[in-house]
Amino acid sequence: MKILLIGNGGRENAIAWKIYNSESFKKAGGKIYTTTGNPGTDKYSEAINISSTEIKKLIEFSEKEKIEFVIVGPEIPLSMGIVDEFQEKKIKIFGPTKSAAEIESSKIFAKKLMEENNIPTGGYKNFSVNETDKAIKFISERNFPLVFKADGLAAGKGVMIANNKRESEEIIRDFSEGNTVNEAGFNFIIEEYLDGEEVSVFAICDGENFILLPFSQDHKKINDGELGKNTGGMGAVAPIRKFMTKDITEKIENKIVKPVLKAMTEAGREFRGCLFCGLMIVKGEPFVIEFNCRFGDPETQAVLPLIKSDFLEMLLKAGEKDIKNYKLETNDYNVCSIVLASEGYPDKYEVGKIISGLENVSADCQIFHSGTKYGKDINEVVTNGGRVISVAGISDKSLTEAVKIAYENADKIKFENKYNRKDIGFSQI
């Protein structure tokens, strides 16, 4: 079986690793191709010199190589309609159509969908850049803190929290001038702040039915203690046992995932793929912070090591509208995945720094490459992004042990201007 994996970050490295080790892939004598690739994905796949957004070229490549299954990692090609175009060519693909992907590409669309279908979420009001006066008047009538969200895709950087009127006005000005998230913030939401425990939920959906993967918790802020700027994610742990209960799980299924899938189908936007539900658990009740239309990064690096059953088969079943006939089995592991970043991220940072120590990691640790590339030859790996590597410590004893393994191995990996948080997973221990 020939598979094309769209994307070349840490999430795609984890997906390639998991597919490569799936029994169905081995039995089929499978081969994976990855768009542009990186030194991590190259261990499991062959890189092709086509970017994830060059849809026509990807289709031409798939037809020429007789690709049997395509898996889309990032949100941008999904928002561009890559699934629709591959489906027109009768090529199997995992991911939602362009109209279904709007659940992520437009925060306003997602909020209205939840409002109309009684799906629990924070109260909100949306504005455009032409309505800044109205927005400022609105915040003067609200209690702080308030959450500001860019409507469009912003690589995890489109959410800001204001603690007072001055900060609110600065965020509105930032959105209207396109300073941080460009045109993604020309339409935006002001939302009530929910205080609770965050949890990330992956629902593998076939349009009607779904499977929930083990829950994880992302660490979004750049600094320890969840302080500083928002990032794409500085680390994640899974599974979440400390505050998740059977009752909360049932509420997630019945109050969120089922009604969302039903509403999307009724709107002519049937959702197939991975529905990422970013939730806040407030006094035992789940509220939606955001929906994404794909696997999250860095949560994927923490969740996939927990899956024992055939991962490739699960993705195929979802694409074939047959997820009800897939039995999910999980390992009784704990995972802590730490992101090693370039100092300066999420703002300006340097690249091209030589990475050492990758060969020294222990057997109970998995390394996933995000922003890396080859240096002077294939034996030299250098930094090539803000988030560079995810270091996943895996333990069959406890989360405490997984955290210890992750940090011990993170310390073995060296590069100039390396930065990572020192408290990933601590809140769950």
DODREN-368476 format. One record per residue (C-alpha): residue in one letter; y, z, x. Coordinates in pm, whole numbers. Layout:
+---+--------+--------+--------+
| r |      v |      w |      u |
+---+--------+--------+--------+
| A |      Y |      Z |      X |
...
+---+--------+--------+--------+
This chain:
+---+--------+--------+--------+
| r |      v |      w |      u |
+---+--------+--------+--------+
| M |      0 |      0 |      0 |
| K |    342 |    -98 |    133 |
| I |    626 |    141 |     47 |
| L |   1000 |    101 |     98 |
| L |   1196 |    426 |    130 |
| I |   1570 |    390 |     73 |
| G |   1784 |    627 |    283 |
| N |   1773 |    773 |    633 |
| G |   1867 |   1144 |    614 |
| G |   1685 |   1475 |    619 |
| R |   1572 |   1435 |    258 |
| E |   1418 |   1095 |    339 |
| N |   1255 |   1234 |    654 |
| A |   1087 |   1500 |    437 |
| I |    982 |   1242 |    176 |
| A |    838 |   1009 |    444 |
| W |    647 |   1301 |    600 |
| K |    503 |   1404 |    264 |
| I |    403 |   1051 |    161 |
| Y |    247 |    985 |    502 |
| N |     27 |   1292 |    454 |
| S |    -72 |   1210 |     94 |
| E |   -441 |   1134 |     42 |
| S |   -368 |    831 |   -177 |
| F |   -149 |    685 |     98 |
| K |   -416 |    735 |    362 |
| K |   -691 |    587 |    142 |
| A |   -476 |    282 |     67 |
| G |   -408 |    226 |    437 |
| G |    -42 |    261 |    351 |
| K |    268 |    163 |    545 |
| I |    623 |    293 |    495 |
| Y |    944 |    106 |    573 |
| T |   1273 |    299 |    585 |
| T |   1627 |    164 |    568 |
| T |   1780 |    190 |    920 |
| G |   1559 |    493 |    993 |
| N |   1617 |    776 |   1240 |
| P |   1407 |    943 |   1514 |
| G |   1251 |   1169 |   1248 |
| T |   1154 |    911 |    986 |
| D |   1037 |    676 |   1263 |
| K |    736 |    905 |   1317 |
| Y |    604 |    805 |    976 |
| S |    763 |    469 |    900 |
| E |    902 |    147 |   1041 |
| A |   1280 |    118 |   1036 |
| I |   1440 |   -197 |    897 |
| N |   1793 |   -304 |    979 |
| I |   1919 |   -307 |    621 |
| S |   2143 |    -36 |    476 |
| S |   2063 |    150 |    155 |
| T |   2345 |    -27 |    -32 |
| E |   2252 |   -385 |     62 |
| I |   2051 |   -430 |   -256 |
| K |   2008 |   -809 |   -244 |
| K |   1878 |   -793 |    113 |
| L |   1642 |   -509 |     20 |
| I |   1500 |   -715 |   -265 |
| E |   1455 |  -1016 |    -36 |
| F |   1277 |   -795 |    219 |
| S |   1055 |   -642 |    -51 |
| E |    952 |   -980 |   -187 |
| K |    882 |  -1117 |    161 |
| E |    677 |   -812 |    268 |
| K |    512 |   -768 |    -72 |
| I |    638 |   -412 |   -115 |
| E |    441 |   -236 |   -390 |
| F |    655 |     74 |   -444 |
| V |   1017 |    165 |   -370 |
| I |   1153 |    522 |   -353 |
| V |   1529 |    578 |   -361 |
| G |   1667 |    883 |   -181 |
| P |   2050 |    874 |   -197 |
| E |   2274 |    872 |   -504 |
| I |   2503 |    583 |   -407 |
| P |   2247 |    299 |   -439 |
| L |   2126 |    458 |   -765 |
| S |   2482 |    458 |   -900 |
| M |   2510 |     92 |   -796 |
| G |   2210 |     -4 |  -1008 |
| I |   1942 |    -58 |   -742 |
| V |   1667 |     45 |   -987 |
| D |   1780 |   -207 |  -1250 |
| E |   1774 |   -491 |   -996 |
| F |   1431 |   -405 |   -859 |
| Q |   1293 |   -370 |  -1211 |
| E |   1420 |   -720 |  -1291 |
| K |   1202 |   -842 |  -1003 |
| K |    902 |   -646 |  -1142 |
| I |    883 |   -423 |   -832 |
| K |    780 |    -62 |   -899 |
| I |   1055 |    183 |   -812 |
| F |   1111 |    559 |   -834 |
| G |   1456 |    656 |   -957 |
| P |   1685 |    629 |  -1261 |
| T |   1868 |    319 |  -1377 |
| K |   2243 |    284 |  -1325 |
| S |   2322 |    412 |  -1674 |
| A |   2088 |    711 |  -1633 |
| A |   2230 |    786 |  -1286 |
| E |   2568 |    842 |  -1448 |
| I |   2449 |   1197 |  -1513 |
| E |   2548 |   1249 |  -1147 |
| S |   2804 |    976 |  -1082 |
| S |   3031 |   1108 |  -1360 |
| K |   3074 |   1482 |  -1400 |
| I |   3272 |   1415 |  -1718 |
| F |   2985 |   1216 |  -1870 |
| A |   2741 |   1497 |  -1786 |
| K |   2969 |   1763 |  -1935 |
| K |   3014 |   1570 |  -2259 |
| L |   2638 |   1514 |  -2281 |
| M |   2578 |   1888 |  -2249 |
| E |   2854 |   1973 |  -2494 |
| E |   2719 |   1735 |  -2758 |
| N |   2361 |   1860 |  -2720 |
| N |   2421 |   2235 |  -2693 |
| I |   2297 |   2255 |  -2336 |
| P |   2431 |   2574 |  -2173 |
| T |   2712 |   2512 |  -1926 |
| G |   3053 |   2654 |  -1840 |
| G |   3352 |   2576 |  -2060 |
| Y |   3571 |   2296 |  -1927 |
| K |   3847 |   2042 |  -1981 |
| N |   3882 |   1707 |  -1807 |
| F |   4198 |   1543 |  -1679 |
| S |   4314 |   1229 |  -1497 |
| V |   4567 |   1203 |  -1214 |
| N |   4820 |   1095 |  -1475 |
| E |   4780 |   1430 |  -1650 |
| T |   4863 |   1673 |  -1369 |
| D |   5133 |   1841 |  -1580 |
| K |   4877 |   1905 |  -1854 |
| A |   4631 |   2036 |  -1595 |
| I |   4887 |   2278 |  -1452 |
| K |   4973 |   2399 |  -1802 |
| F |   4601 |   2444 |  -1873 |
| I |   4542 |   2663 |  -1567 |
| S |   4840 |   2883 |  -1659 |
| E |   4651 |   2977 |  -1974 |
| R |   4323 |   3060 |  -1799 |
| N |   4178 |   3346 |  -1599 |
| F |   4086 |   3302 |  -1234 |
| P |   3882 |   3204 |  -1047 |
| L |   3854 |   2846 |  -1176 |
| V |   3627 |   2565 |  -1061 |
| F |   3762 |   2215 |   -993 |
| K |   3523 |   1919 |   -980 |
| A |   3590 |   1558 |   -890 |
| D |   3442 |   1330 |  -1154 |
| G |   3289 |   1083 |   -909 |
| L |   3048 |   1101 |   -617 |
| A |   3188 |   1307 |   -330 |
| A |   2892 |   1383 |    -98 |
| G |   2882 |   1750 |   -199 |
| K |   3250 |   1802 |   -122 |
| G |   3399 |   1745 |   -468 |
| V |   3377 |   2106 |   -590 |
| M |   3653 |   2354 |   -512 |
| I |   3721 |   2708 |   -633 |
| A |   4074 |   2837 |   -689 |
| N |   4153 |   3207 |   -702 |
| N |   4513 |   3172 |   -819 |
| K |   4774 |   2931 |   -955 |
| R |   4894 |   2823 |   -610 |
| E |   4546 |   2725 |   -494 |
| S |   4490 |   2543 |   -824 |
| E |   4803 |   2336 |   -781 |
| E |   4702 |   2250 |   -423 |
| I |   4363 |   2123 |   -544 |
| I |   4523 |   1916 |   -821 |
| R |   4762 |   1766 |   -566 |
| D |   4471 |   1698 |   -331 |
| F |   4280 |   1515 |   -606 |
| S |   4582 |   1316 |   -723 |
| E |   4668 |   1203 |   -370 |
| G |   4306 |   1121 |   -283 |
| N |   4316 |   1335 |     29 |
| T |   3965 |   1485 |     38 |
| V |   3742 |   1285 |   -196 |
| N |   3943 |    963 |   -236 |
| E |   3922 |    802 |   -580 |
| A |   3632 |   1031 |   -680 |
| G |   3895 |   1290 |   -773 |
| F |   4127 |   1065 |   -973 |
| N |   3951 |   1206 |  -1279 |
| F |   3849 |   1569 |  -1259 |
| I |   3723 |   1874 |  -1445 |
| I |   3859 |   2227 |  -1457 |
| E |   3574 |   2459 |  -1543 |
| E |   3521 |   2830 |  -1601 |
| Y |   3372 |   3018 |  -1308 |
| L |   3019 |   3148 |  -1364 |
| D |   2908 |   3448 |  -1161 |
| G |   2535 |   3483 |  -1105 |
| E |   2245 |   3358 |   -893 |
| E |   2227 |   2989 |   -807 |
| V |   1897 |   2803 |   -826 |
| S |   1807 |   2439 |   -765 |
| V |   1550 |   2281 |   -996 |
| F |   1371 |   1949 |   -935 |
| A |   1225 |   1801 |  -1254 |
| I |   1006 |   1496 |  -1188 |
| C |   1054 |   1294 |  -1506 |
| D |    901 |    985 |  -1662 |
| G |   1158 |    958 |  -1941 |
| E |    972 |   1178 |  -2187 |
| N |    763 |   1430 |  -1993 |
| F |    829 |   1618 |  -1671 |
| I |    698 |   1854 |  -1405 |
| L |    907 |   2131 |  -1250 |
| L |    865 |   2170 |   -874 |
| P |    899 |   2514 |   -710 |
| F |   1253 |   2650 |   -741 |
| S |   1481 |   2669 |   -438 |
| Q |   1822 |   2806 |   -347 |
| D |   2080 |   2608 |   -152 |
| H |   2354 |   2758 |     66 |
| K |   2658 |   2537 |      8 |
| K |   2940 |   2702 |    200 |
| I |   3003 |   2636 |    568 |
| N |   3033 |   3003 |    668 |
| D |   2806 |   3308 |    640 |
| G |   2838 |   3505 |    319 |
| E |   2906 |   3189 |    116 |
| L |   3260 |   3161 |    250 |
| G |   3470 |   2863 |    352 |
| K |   3453 |   2499 |    251 |
| N |   3181 |   2336 |     46 |
| T |   2933 |   2120 |    236 |
| G |   2636 |   1904 |    146 |
| G |   2429 |   2218 |    209 |
| M |   2370 |   2439 |    514 |
| G |   2014 |   2544 |    437 |
| A |   1771 |   2633 |    160 |
| V |   1480 |   2862 |     81 |
| A |   1185 |   2822 |   -154 |
| P |   1023 |   2937 |   -372 |
| I |   1265 |   3174 |   -544 |
| R |   1083 |   3487 |   -656 |
| K |   1350 |   3756 |   -647 |
| F |   1519 |   3684 |   -981 |
| M |   1323 |   3400 |  -1141 |
| T |   1091 |   3501 |  -1426 |
| K |    857 |   3324 |  -1665 |
| D |   1115 |   3377 |  -1940 |
| I |   1392 |   3208 |  -1738 |
| T |   1157 |   2921 |  -1650 |
| E |   1082 |   2863 |  -2018 |
| K |   1455 |   2866 |  -2097 |
| I |   1514 |   2604 |  -1827 |
| E |   1245 |   2384 |  -1980 |
| N |   1342 |   2429 |  -2344 |
| K |   1721 |   2468 |  -2328 |
| I |   1798 |   2227 |  -2044 |
| V |   1537 |   1974 |  -1926 |
| K |   1379 |   1881 |  -2260 |
| P |   1709 |   1837 |  -2447 |
| V |   1862 |   1641 |  -2158 |
| L |   1572 |   1395 |  -2147 |
| K |   1581 |   1359 |  -2526 |
| A |   1959 |   1306 |  -2528 |
| M |   1944 |   1051 |  -2247 |
| T |   1671 |    853 |  -2423 |
| E |   1862 |    857 |  -2751 |
| A |   2168 |    729 |  -2565 |
| G |   1967 |    436 |  -2427 |
| R |   1963 |    590 |  -2078 |
| E |   1600 |    695 |  -2037 |
| F |   1571 |    908 |  -1723 |
| R |   1285 |    841 |  -1484 |
| G |   1290 |    994 |  -1140 |
| C |   1397 |   1331 |  -1003 |
| L |   1644 |   1516 |  -1224 |
| F |   1811 |   1776 |  -1007 |
| C |   1944 |   2067 |  -1210 |
| G |   2189 |   2288 |  -1024 |
| L |   2187 |   2609 |  -1226 |
| M |   2355 |   2949 |  -1234 |
| I |   2146 |   3232 |  -1375 |
| V |   2383 |   3471 |  -1552 |
| K |   2225 |   3788 |  -1692 |
| G |   1891 |   3615 |  -1740 |
| E |   2038 |   3300 |  -1895 |
| P |   2044 |   2961 |  -1716 |
| F |   2368 |   2758 |  -1718 |
| V |   2407 |   2409 |  -1575 |
| I |   2652 |   2377 |  -1287 |
| E |   2567 |   2014 |  -1219 |
| F |   2304 |   1744 |  -1258 |
| N |   2203 |   1509 |   -979 |
| C |   1993 |   1198 |  -1024 |
| R |   1776 |   1239 |   -711 |
| F |   1614 |   1488 |   -476 |
| G |   1867 |   1730 |   -325 |
| D |   1938 |   1775 |     42 |
| P |   1866 |   2030 |    197 |
| E |   1646 |   2163 |    -87 |
| T |   1389 |   1883 |    -45 |
| Q |   1317 |   2004 |    308 |
| A |   1232 |   2349 |    169 |
| V |   1043 |   2242 |   -144 |
| L |    813 |   1963 |    -22 |
| P |    612 |   2184 |    218 |
| L |    512 |   2385 |    -89 |
| I |    340 |   2090 |   -262 |
| K |    -36 |   2081 |   -213 |
| S |   -130 |   1802 |   -454 |
| D |    -82 |   1432 |   -380 |
| F |    295 |   1374 |   -354 |
| L |    282 |    994 |   -361 |
| E |     65 |   1000 |   -673 |
| M |    324 |   1220 |   -847 |
| L |    604 |    971 |   -778 |
| L |    388 |    681 |   -893 |
| K |    291 |    862 |  -1214 |
| A |    659 |    924 |  -1293 |
| G |    744 |    559 |  -1237 |
| E |    452 |    452 |  -1456 |
| K |    551 |    690 |  -1741 |
| D |    233 |    891 |  -1695 |
| I |    347 |   1223 |  -1546 |
| K |    155 |   1419 |  -1811 |
| N |   -167 |   1316 |  -1635 |
| Y |    -60 |   1457 |  -1299 |
| K |   -164 |   1809 |  -1204 |
| L |     80 |   1981 |   -969 |
| E |    -79 |   2214 |   -714 |
| T |    128 |   2423 |   -478 |
| N |     68 |   2611 |   -154 |
| D |    127 |   2985 |   -148 |
| Y |    387 |   2943 |    124 |
| N |    745 |   3053 |    182 |
| V |    993 |   2814 |    342 |
| C |   1332 |   2870 |    502 |
| S |   1510 |   2552 |    610 |
| I |   1820 |   2587 |    830 |
| V |   2065 |   2302 |    888 |
| L |   2187 |   2258 |   1245 |
| A |   2528 |   2095 |   1219 |
| S |   2799 |   1956 |   1444 |
| E |   3083 |   2203 |   1486 |
| G |   3378 |   2090 |   1275 |
| Y |   3165 |   1973 |    982 |
| P |   3251 |   1922 |    693 |
| D |   3576 |   1798 |    849 |
| K |   3604 |   1622 |   1187 |
| Y |   3322 |   1652 |   1439 |
| E |   3194 |   1476 |   1750 |
| V |   2872 |   1275 |   1777 |
| G |   2660 |   1142 |   2062 |
| K |   2558 |   1485 |   2194 |
| I |   2214 |   1494 |   2359 |
| I |   1959 |   1707 |   2171 |
| S |   1697 |   1903 |   2366 |
| G |   1414 |   2138 |   2276 |
| L |   1265 |   1940 |   1987 |
| E |    928 |   1938 |   2161 |
| N |    929 |   2319 |   2185 |
| V |    907 |   2404 |   1814 |
| S |    604 |   2599 |   1697 |
| A |    325 |   2470 |   1472 |
| D |    450 |   2674 |   1175 |
| C |    783 |   2490 |   1181 |
| Q |    869 |   2142 |   1056 |
| I |   1169 |   1947 |   1188 |
| F |   1355 |   1696 |    968 |
| H |   1621 |   1467 |   1116 |
| S |   1943 |   1406 |    923 |
| G |   2221 |   1285 |   1153 |
| T |   2041 |   1171 |   1468 |
| K |   1983 |    848 |   1656 |
| Y |   1833 |    735 |   1985 |
| G |   2040 |    767 |   2301 |
| K |   1989 |    552 |   2610 |
| D |   1622 |    500 |   2512 |
| I |   1365 |    624 |   2259 |
| N |   1302 |    934 |   2468 |
| E |   1660 |   1054 |   2418 |
| V |   1784 |   1178 |   2080 |
| V |   2154 |   1235 |   2016 |
| T |   2366 |   1366 |   1730 |
| N |   2494 |   1111 |   1480 |
| G |   2636 |   1308 |   1188 |
| G |   2776 |   1633 |   1054 |
| R |   2441 |   1770 |    945 |
| V |   2207 |   1693 |   1235 |
| I |   1864 |   1854 |   1184 |
| S |   1686 |   2077 |    934 |
| V |   1455 |   2339 |   1084 |
| A |   1197 |   2453 |    827 |
| G |   1005 |   2771 |    899 |
| I |    684 |   2795 |    695 |
| S |    494 |   3120 |    633 |
| D |    192 |   3215 |    423 |
| K |    294 |   3582 |    452 |
| S |    651 |   3626 |    330 |
| L |    999 |   3478 |    308 |
| T |   1106 |   3729 |    572 |
| E |    853 |   3575 |    808 |
| A |    965 |   3219 |    718 |
| V |   1327 |   3310 |    795 |
| K |   1221 |   3459 |   1131 |
| I |   1023 |   3144 |   1220 |
| A |   1311 |   2917 |   1123 |
| Y |   1570 |   3102 |   1331 |
| E |   1342 |   3140 |   1634 |
| N |   1284 |   2764 |   1637 |
| A |   1646 |   2678 |   1559 |
| D |   1741 |   2865 |   1877 |
| K |   1507 |   2642 |   2080 |
| I |   1698 |   2328 |   1984 |
| K |   2014 |   2271 |   2185 |
| F |   2309 |   2034 |   2170 |
| E |   2675 |   2065 |   2253 |
| N |   2884 |   2202 |   1963 |
| K |   2577 |   2309 |   1764 |
| Y |   2663 |   2519 |   1461 |
| N |   2448 |   2684 |   1196 |
| R |   2479 |   2968 |    949 |
| K |   2312 |   3292 |   1047 |
| D |   2226 |   3419 |    697 |
| I |   2016 |   3150 |    530 |
| G |   1767 |   3316 |    297 |
| F |   1893 |   3670 |    351 |
| S |   1995 |   3715 |    -13 |
| Q |   1636 |   3649 |   -125 |
| I |   1465 |   3889 |    114 |
+---+--------+--------+--------+
